[in-house]
Amino acid sequence: MTENNDLLGRFYSVIPAGGIGSRLWPLSRADAPKFLHDLSGSGQSLLRDTYDRLEPLSGFDRIMVVTGRAHRAAVERQLPELADTNVVLESEPRESTAAIGLAAAILELREPGVIIGSFAADQVIGEPERFRETVKQAMITADAGYVTTIGITPTEPSIGFGYIHAMKPLGVDGAPDALVVDSFVEKPDLATAKKYVKSGTYLWNAGMFIARADTLLEQIGKSRPELLAGLLELAAAWDTPRRGIVVDRVWPDLEKIAIDYTVAEPAALEGKLAVVPGHFTWDDVGDFASIAKLHSGGRKSELAILGKNARVLSDSSSGVVVSHSNRVISLIGVEDIVVVDTPDALLVTTSAHAQRVKAVVDALRLSGSGDVL
C-alpha cells in the first residue's frame, strides 16, 4: 500500500483536449469541439467528466490540460480549479506526440522521475473505480520502465480503432493483469478486424498512455530526434519569460505525428510496450452512431434525443436526433436515422453512414464553406 501511495504521489494526469471531432459535425466545430459538449447525458461536458474521473488519482493540483489557445477561456470556465501552470496552450494543432511530449518534458523538468498518464478529454468511461484500479496497475508497469497503455476488449469488429495484440503476462509485481504487447496495429479493414475479434487476443487501443516522463521522451528521441529537440527547447523556456518567443519560433515547425507512431509502435517492437486490459465500459463517442448507442442502451429500436429544448415528435422511428435550434423535428417511420439540427447547418444521415460525416467536413473546407466548420 505504501509503495502504491508513493507512486500516486509521483503521478500526474495529462488531458490532451484538442481536435474538432469532425465526425460529429455540425454539433462539434473548431470553436466548440466535442470535449466541450455533454454527449454522455451526465449534465456536464466530456472534459469535466474526464477531470472528475482523474481527480481521485492525481488530486486537483496534479492534472494538466493541453489545449488550443482558442479554447482556453472555455476550458478554464469548465475547470475553475485548474492552475495557470497546469494549462499548456498550443498555438496550432500539432498532433498527439507534440501535445503529450511537451507536457512530459515540462513535468520532467519540474519534477524529475514523474509518472504521467495521458487521457483523452472526449471519451465516456463507466465504472470509474475499476478504471482507477486499472490505471494504478499501469503506473506500476510504467515505473518498471515500460510505456503502458490500457486496452479495451472489443465488442464488435470496429474499423475505427487501432488494435493491440498481447498474450504473455508481463510478470511485474503489483500488476497482475499487465501483458507484453506483441504488436500495435493501426485501424484495419473490416475482414482483418473480424479476424482480430474472433481470435480473442486483441484489444482496442483506447489512446491512454502511462509512462515515466523520461521513458516517454527517450522513446520519442529514438524515433524522432528533431521533434524531441524542439520539445526540450520549449520545455526549457516554458516557466521563464522567454516562453512566448520560443513557442512562436519552435512550435509551428514541430512534426505533426501521432504518438502511436513515435512511441507505441516502436516500443512494441522493442518489447517495451505493456498493456493493462480495462474491465470497465468505454466509448470514444467517435460518431453519431456511437451517441445513438450510448443513449439507447444499445437498443436499435429506440430514438435518442439530445438538446436542452429539443422539440421532437417521433412515430415508429429510431436513431438519434440532436437539436440545437427551436425548430420542431418530426420523424415518421424512419430507422437508424441521424438528424443534427443547428441554427446554421443541418445534417441528415443514417447510423450506418455516420463515419462518412468527416468527408462532408472535408468537402465543405475545400469548397470555401469554412464559416460553418
Phi, psi and omega in degrees: 000319180297318180298317178298319178296323177297318179295317178299325179292338179261000188269139177228128176272139176239128179245101173287119181241081182220186182078157181253355181063056189297337177284355177249019173290145006267010177290310180266128182222174183302321182269355178211068183294169192298333183291346178268001181255156169271102179252355183259347185084014182281344184093001177215169186291163175298323178299313180297320177301317180297313179301313182295329179289328184269337185304320178295337178277314190259333194085151185296337184269004180233042174234123180249136177246128176253118185212173179282153179304324183293340184257003185303311184299317181293319179296314181291330177292320181280335181235071184296341180285344188292123179285152179304323181292345180256016173247117178250118186257130175267132177288333176201155182294133177231021178074178194285331179298316180294316183296308183286322180296320178294317177301316180298317182293319179296313183291326179293324176292320180288327190212079183306137181090004182295145173257128180245151173234128180256125185225120183302148184280354192234034177249155176252121183232127176262176178051062187301329179294318177296320177302312183293325176295322177296316179297323179297320175296320180296325176299319182295316179291326177296319181292339177278001174105005180263145162282127188238136176239166177249127182253150181245131178296124183296141175255351179197163180280074183285141174259007182266355183237155167282163182236146180242125177258122182206132180227328189272127176300142182286325178078033177261127180302134179090354179229068187296337183268353185291139180235154173279131179276124177278318180208152182232108189242142180285179188308120183272174170281172187297318182298317179293319179300320179297320178296318180300312183294319181296327182292331181074009182245010180244148176237152172287143172278114182269003176072022177254129181231132179234129182196159165297139182301321180293327177294315180298315181294322177299318180294319176299319181296326178294320185267329182218076184300324180292322179295316177299318180301319178294319179296319180293324178294319178297314182297321181296331181265351193300315183264029180232168177295348182277358187308306185302316181296315182291319178300313182297329181275320190266316189303314183298338182264359178292140180296136176271109182202141182286150181293339175303320184276328184270335185238302190295307182297313177297321179295323178298319179296331180271357185074023183248015177248128178243158176226140172246116179297135180264119181261063179213162179284144186211140175210131181272002178046052188279341179204180184288336174296321177296319179296318179300315181294321181297320186267353179247009181064024179083002181272113185291344183279355186257157177251122177268133181238122178241144180132129187301319182240037182298135177242093187235129173247128184229135176228111177054048181231156179218163180126224181213139173237128174244116184243119175238032176224179179263007181290147170279130178246123182242127180241131180227113172064034177245140184247143176052038181273152174237119176235123177235112186246117177235167183303329184240004179205143179232130176243131174228121177208198176235162179302324182296333182252014185300327181293341184277357179299327179301325179294327176295316179300316178299319180293319178297320180296316181292331182274001178085017180261040182296346182293341179259006181259000000 
